[in-house]
């Protein structure tokens, strides 16, 4: 029995096909992303499965998963909110946005709400400095030009999902 669904394996196979046959390990980042979408986070067992599937040593997969902050190597809430706190975002109010989120959610960076709905993390530059301050929702949706009203509306929207 597979650790991932047939649908996820088909997506990984599409990524593998982009590389020469002897370089299937080049699809590791995509494979981890696909696995995380299905599982919600990357357990050691999931990373081991990806390593085996790609013909890699597990340590090589762990190195990728722990280097990039887009991978969750421990369980996170349904909605992971990653606030950019690099200088351009800081200058545009990221600290105030982070404080608002912490207050509304009752958690600090690196924590998850008791109901497992939200995890709040601090992020590195997301390459959209002109849209500061900003955050990523579940690594797939960017929210920019944030202010208190936008934060409140975003949290209300996500709570109702």
C-alpha positions in Angstrom: 0.0 0.0 0.0 1.3 3.5 -0.9 1.9 6.2 1.5 0.4 8.7 -1.0 -2.7 8.6 -3.1 -2.7 7.5 -6.7 -3.6 11.1 -7.6 -0.5 12.5 -5.7 1.7 9.8 -7.3 0.5 10.7 -10.7 1.4 14.4 -10.0 4.8 13.4 -8.8 5.3 11.2 -11.9 4.5 14.3 -14.0 7.2 16.2 -12.2 9.7 13.3 -12.5 9.1 13.3 -16.3 10.5 16.8 -16.6 14.0 15.5 -15.9 16.3 12.9 -17.5 15.6 9.4 -16.3 18.8 9.2 -14.2 17.9 12.5 -12.4 14.5 11.8 -11.0 15.7 13.1 -7.6 15.5 16.6 -9.2 11.8 16.4 -8.6 12.3 16.3 -4.8 10.9 19.8 -4.1 7.8 19.2 -6.2 7.3 15.8 -4.7 7.5 17.2 -1.2 5.0 20.0 -2.0 2.6 17.4 -3.5 3.0 15.2 -0.4 2.4 18.1 1.9 -0.7 19.2 0.1 -2.2 15.7 0.6 -0.9 15.1 4.2 -0.9 18.6 5.6 2.7 18.2 6.8 5.8 16.1 6.2 6.3 13.3 8.7 9.5 11.3 8.7 7.5 8.4 7.2 6.2 10.7 4.4 9.7 12.0 3.7 11.1 8.4 3.7 8.4 7.4 1.2 9.4 10.3 -1.1 13.0 9.4 -0.8 12.3 5.8 -1.7 10.0 6.8 -4.6 12.7 9.1 -6.0 15.6 6.8 -5.3 17.3 9.1 -2.8 18.8 8.7 0.6 16.3 9.9 3.2 18.8 12.4 4.7 18.9 14.2 1.3 15.1 14.6 1.5 15.3 15.8 5.1 17.9 18.4 4.1 15.6 19.9 1.5 12.5 19.8 3.8 14.3 21.4 6.7 16.1 24.1 4.6 13.0 25.7 3.1 10.3 27.2 5.3 7.5 26.3 2.9 7.7 22.7 4.2 6.0 21.8 7.4 8.0 19.2 9.3 5.5 19.2 12.2 1.8 19.4 12.2 0.3 22.9 11.5 -3.2 24.3 11.7 -5.6 24.2 8.8 -4.5 27.7 7.9 -0.7 28.5 8.1 -0.2 32.3 8.1 3.4 33.2 7.3 4.1 36.9 7.9 7.0 38.5 6.2 9.1 40.5 8.7 12.0 41.5 6.6 13.0 45.1 6.4 10.7 46.4 3.7 7.7 44.8 5.3 8.8 46.0 8.7 9.1 49.5 7.5 5.5 49.2 6.1 4.0 47.9 9.3 4.7 44.1 9.5 5.3 44.3 13.2 1.8 45.8 13.8 0.3 43.2 11.5 2.0 40.4 13.4 0.9 41.9 16.7 -2.7 42.1 15.4 -2.6 38.4 14.4 -1.1 37.3 17.7 -3.7 39.2 19.6 -6.7 38.0 17.5 -5.5 34.4 17.5 -4.0 34.3 21.0 -0.8 32.7 19.8 2.8 33.7 19.1 5.0 32.9 16.1 5.6 29.2 15.9 2.3 28.3 17.7 -1.0 26.8 16.6 -4.4 27.8 18.0 -6.0 25.2 20.3 -8.7 24.5 17.7 -6.0 23.6 15.2 -7.3 26.2 12.8 -4.3 28.6 12.6 -0.6 28.4 12.8 1.4 31.7 12.8 4.9 31.7 11.5 7.5 34.4 10.7 8.8 34.3 7.1 11.6 35.5 5.1 11.3 37.9 2.1 8.6 36.7 -0.4 9.9 38.9 -3.2 6.9 41.3 -3.3 8.4 44.2 -1.3 6.4 46.8 -3.3 3.2 45.2 -1.8 4.3 45.3 1.8 3.3 44.3 4.4 2.3 40.8 3.3 1.7 37.3 4.3 1.2 33.9 2.7 -1.8 31.7 3.5 -0.8 28.0 3.3 2.1 28.8 1.0 -0.3 29.3 -1.9 -2.1 32.6 -1.4 -0.4 36.0 -0.9 -2.2 38.8 0.9 -0.6 42.2 0.4 -0.9 45.9 1.5 -2.2 44.6 4.8 -3.8 46.7 7.5 -5.9 45.8 10.6 -9.2 45.8 8.6 -7.7 43.4 6.0 -6.4 41.1 8.7 -9.8 41.0 10.4 -11.6 40.2 7.2 -9.0 37.5 6.3 -9.4 35.8 9.6 -13.2 35.9 9.4 -13.0 34.4 5.8 -10.7 31.6 6.9 -12.7 30.8 10.0 -15.7 30.2 7.8 -13.9 27.8 5.5 
